[in-house]
Amino acid sequence: MNHYGIEAFKFQVIELCKHSVLLVREQVYLDLLFAIVAPALIYNFARNALAPMLGRSHTAETKAAMSEALKGNTNRVGSTPSAETKAATSESLKGNTNRALSVYVYDSIMFW
């Protein structure tokens, strides 16, 4: 979207469904899209809703850019915590009943 700007896109709810069938319904629409729309008109779409990179791989340039972006990473992305840290984290979470719940808002319609 950064390249074309948000004004070039239309966001619209095309179907309301339960969260449990969301990926199945998304795949139906992706299959329909790829069957009727010219590939040149499809903007940054994956053919598979469940596995967006299925059958594709990053180019050497993209891999280099991702590697460069992670240099100096201070968020521990890509590192493995020590056994000591894992044990401390596990201990601190025992009895925690606050489970994270993801809420998605699409045009003021909430899904969770």
JOZI-V502663 format. One record per residue. N is the residue number from 1. RES is the residue in three letters. OMEGA is omega in whole degrees, -180 to 180 (none if undefined). BURIAL is I if it has 24 or more other ideal C-beta (glycine too) atoms within 12 Angstrom, else O. D_LAST is the distance of its C-alpha to the last C-alpha in whole Angstrom. Layout:
N,RES,OMEGA,BURIAL,D_LAST + N,RES,OMEGA,BURIAL,D_LAST
//
This chain:
1,MET,-178,O,25 + 2,ASN,-177,O,28 + 3,HIS,-175,O,30 + 4,TYR,-177,O,30 + 5,GLY,-176,O,28 + 6,ILE,-178,O,25 + 7,GLU,-178,O,28 + 8,ALA,-176,O,28 + 9,PHE,176,O,25 + 10,LYS,178,O,23 + 11,PHE,-175,O,19 + 12,GLN,175,O,18 + 13,VAL,-180,O,16 + 14,ILE,177,O,18 + 15,GLU,173,O,15 + 16,LEU,180,O,12 + 17,CYS,178,O,11 + 18,LYS,180,O,9 + 19,HIS,-177,O,7 + 20,SER,180,O,10 + 21,VAL,-175,O,12 + 22,LEU,-179,O,11 + 23,LEU,178,O,13 + 24,VAL,-180,O,16 + 25,ARG,177,O,16 + 26,GLU,-179,O,16 + 27,GLN,177,O,19 + 28,VAL,-179,O,20 + 29,TYR,176,O,20 + 30,LEU,178,I,22 + 31,ASP,178,O,24 + 32,LEU,180,O,25 + 33,LEU,-178,O,26 + 34,PHE,179,O,28 + 35,ALA,-173,O,30 + 36,ILE,-176,O,31 + 37,VAL,178,O,31 + 38,ALA,-178,O,33 + 39,PRO,-179,O,32 + 40,ALA,-179,O,34 + 41,LEU,-178,O,31 + 42,ILE,-176,O,28 + 43,TYR,169,O,27 + 44,ASN,-180,O,25 + 45,PHE,171,O,23 + 46,ALA,-180,O,23 + 47,ARG,-175,O,24 + 48,ASN,-177,O,22 + 49,ALA,-176,O,18 + 50,LEU,-178,O,17 + 51,ALA,-174,O,20 + 52,PRO,-178,O,21 + 53,MET,-178,O,25 + 54,LEU,178,O,26 + 55,GLY,-180,O,29 + 56,ARG,174,O,30 + 57,SER,179,O,31 + 58,HIS,176,O,31 + 59,THR,178,O,35 + 60,ALA,180,O,37 + 61,GLU,180,O,37 + 62,THR,178,O,33 + 63,LYS,179,O,33 + 64,ALA,180,O,36 + 65,ALA,178,O,34 + 66,MET,179,O,31 + 67,SER,-180,O,33 + 68,GLU,-179,O,35 + 69,ALA,-179,O,32 + 70,LEU,179,O,31 + 71,LYS,-178,O,35 + 72,GLY,-179,O,35 + 73,ASN,179,O,31 + 74,THR,-178,O,31 + 75,ASN,178,O,28 + 76,ARG,177,O,29 + 77,VAL,179,O,27 + 78,GLY,178,O,29 + 79,SER,-179,O,30 + 80,THR,179,O,30 + 81,PRO,180,O,31 + 82,SER,178,O,34 + 83,ALA,179,O,34 + 84,GLU,180,O,35 + 85,THR,178,O,31 + 86,LYS,-180,O,29 + 87,ALA,180,O,31 + 88,ALA,179,O,31 + 89,THR,179,O,27 + 90,SER,-180,O,26 + 91,GLU,-177,O,29 + 92,SER,-178,O,27 + 93,LEU,180,O,24 + 94,LYS,-180,O,25 + 95,GLY,-180,O,24 + 96,ASN,-180,O,21 + 97,THR,178,O,18 + 98,ASN,180,O,16 + 99,ARG,180,O,13 + 100,ALA,177,O,11 + 101,LEU,178,O,7 + 102,SER,178,O,6 + 103,VAL,180,O,5 + 104,TYR,180,O,6 + 105,VAL,178,O,9 + 106,TYR,180,O,11 + 107,ASP,179,O,14 + 108,SER,174,O,13 + 109,ILE,-175,O,10 + 110,MET,174,O,7 + 111,PHE,175,O,4 + 112,TRP,none,O,0
//
